[in-house]
Amino acid sequence: VLDSCENEVRNSNKLTTIKLSAIPNDRNSNLLQWNAFIGWSANVEKYLIYRMEGSVEPSAPIDSILTVQWNNYDYIDDISTLSNAAENLVYWVQAVEREGNEFGFKATSNSNRATVIPESEIYFPNAYNPGTEEFFKPIFRFLGGSNYFFQVYNRWGQLIFETTDPYDGWDGTYKGTLVVQGTYIYKFQYLDVYGNSFNQQGTVTVIY
C-alpha cells in the first residue's frame, strides 16, 4: 500500500501454498507428500488429511498431523481395509492456523487434489452356483489398469462367455440356457496400474 507521496506504508504477507503428491506405496497403501504452508502470523497448528472414494465428498478427514519442524511432510494411508471398488482415490490436505491470528479467527488453506489409481490382488472362486450368486467373475477391491479381458469355456474348448467390462460376469448360461453342472475353464488377461501384464487360466466348478 502506497500513501499520497508514493511511499510504501504496508505490505501484504507472503504465502507458500501446499503442493500435494500422492502415489501408490504398495497394493495396500498410498504415500502422500507435501510442503509446509508458510505465511500466517500464528503459523500452522495441524494438517487435516482428506480422502475421497469415487465421487462422494468426505464428511471428515481420515487423519490429522500436528506441525513439525521440517518442511517435508509424509503420510502413508493404509487402504487394506477398504471394501469400496472405487476406480480412484482423491486426496487433499488442509492447513489449519493456530490460535492467535491478529484478526481473531483461525484460517485454513487447502492443497491441490491428487488422484491415486489403486490396484489390488485378483482372486477367482473355484466354485459357482448360478442359483445363489449373480455372476462368476474375478474378485477385486480396486482395479485401476486396462486391457481387461475375461473368457469362459466349456470342457470341450467352446467359448461360452467373454467380456471386457470389469463389472460384468458370467451368469452360468450359454445362449440363454443354464449350463450343466461340471467344470469350466476361464482365461483372464489384464494390464495393471503398474504396467505389469497379468494372465491367468484356471477352472471353476458349476454346482446347483
Secondary structure as the mmCIF struct_conf table of DSSP 4:
data_model
#
loop_
_struct_conf.conf_type_id
_struct_conf.id
_struct_conf.beg_label_comp_id
_struct_conf.beg_label_asym_id
_struct_conf.beg_label_seq_id
_struct_conf.end_label_comp_id
_struct_conf.end_label_asym_id
_struct_conf.end_label_seq_id
STRN STRN1 LEU A 2 LEU A 2
TURN_TY1_P TURN_TY1_P1 SER A 4 CYS A 5
BEND BEND1 GLU A 6 GLU A 6
STRN STRN2 GLU A 8 GLU A 8
HELX_LH_PP_P HELX_LH_PP_P1 SER A 12 LYS A 14
STRN STRN3 THR A 16 THR A 16
STRN STRN4 LEU A 20 ASP A 26
TURN_TY1_P TURN_TY1_P2 ARG A 27 ASN A 28
STRN STRN5 SER A 29 ASN A 35
HELX_LH_PP_P HELX_LH_PP_P2 ALA A 36 PHE A 37
STRN STRN6 ILE A 38 ILE A 38
TURN_TY1_P TURN_TY1_P3 SER A 41 ALA A 42
STRN STRN7 VAL A 44 GLU A 53
TURN_TY1_P TURN_TY1_P4 GLY A 54 SER A 55
STRN STRN8 VAL A 56 VAL A 56
HELX_LH_PP_P HELX_LH_PP_P3 GLU A 57 PRO A 58
BEND BEND2 SER A 59 ALA A 60
BEND BEND3 ILE A 62 ILE A 62
STRN STRN9 ASP A 63 LEU A 66
BEND BEND4 GLN A 69 ASN A 71
STRN STRN10 ASN A 72 ASP A 78
TURN_TY1_P TURN_TY1_P5 SER A 80 THR A 81
BEND BEND5 GLU A 87 GLU A 87
STRN STRN11 LEU A 89 GLU A 97
HELX_LH_PP_P HELX_LH_PP_P4 ARG A 98 ARG A 98
BEND BEND6 GLU A 99 GLU A 99
TURN_TY1_P TURN_TY1_P6 GLU A 102 PHE A 103
BEND BEND7 GLY A 104 PHE A 105
STRN STRN12 THR A 108 ASN A 110
STRN STRN13 ALA A 114 VAL A 116
STRN STRN14 TYR A 123 TYR A 123
BEND BEND8 ASN A 126 ASN A 126
STRN STRN15 ALA A 127 TYR A 128
TURN_TY1_P TURN_TY1_P7 PRO A 130 THR A 132
BEND BEND9 GLU A 134 GLU A 134
STRN STRN16 PHE A 136 PHE A 136
STRN STRN17 ILE A 139 ILE A 139
BEND BEND10 ARG A 141 ARG A 141
STRN STRN18 SER A 146 TYR A 153
TURN_TY1_P TURN_TY1_P8 ARG A 155 TRP A 156
BEND BEND11 GLY A 157 GLY A 157
STRN STRN19 LEU A 159 THR A 163
BEND BEND12 THR A 164 THR A 164
TURN_TY1_P TURN_TY1_P9 PRO A 166 TYR A 167
STRN STRN20 TRP A 170 TRP A 170
BEND BEND13 GLY A 172 GLY A 172
STRN STRN21 THR A 173 TYR A 174
TURN_TY1_P TURN_TY1_P10 LYS A 175 GLY A 176
STRN STRN22 THR A 177 LEU A 178
HELX_LH_PP_P HELX_LH_PP_P5 VAL A 179 VAL A 180
BEND BEND14 GLN A 181 GLN A 181
STRN STRN23 GLY A 182 LEU A 191
TURN_TY1_P TURN_TY1_P11 VAL A 193 TYR A 194
BEND BEND15 GLY A 195 GLY A 195
STRN STRN24 SER A 197 VAL A 206
#
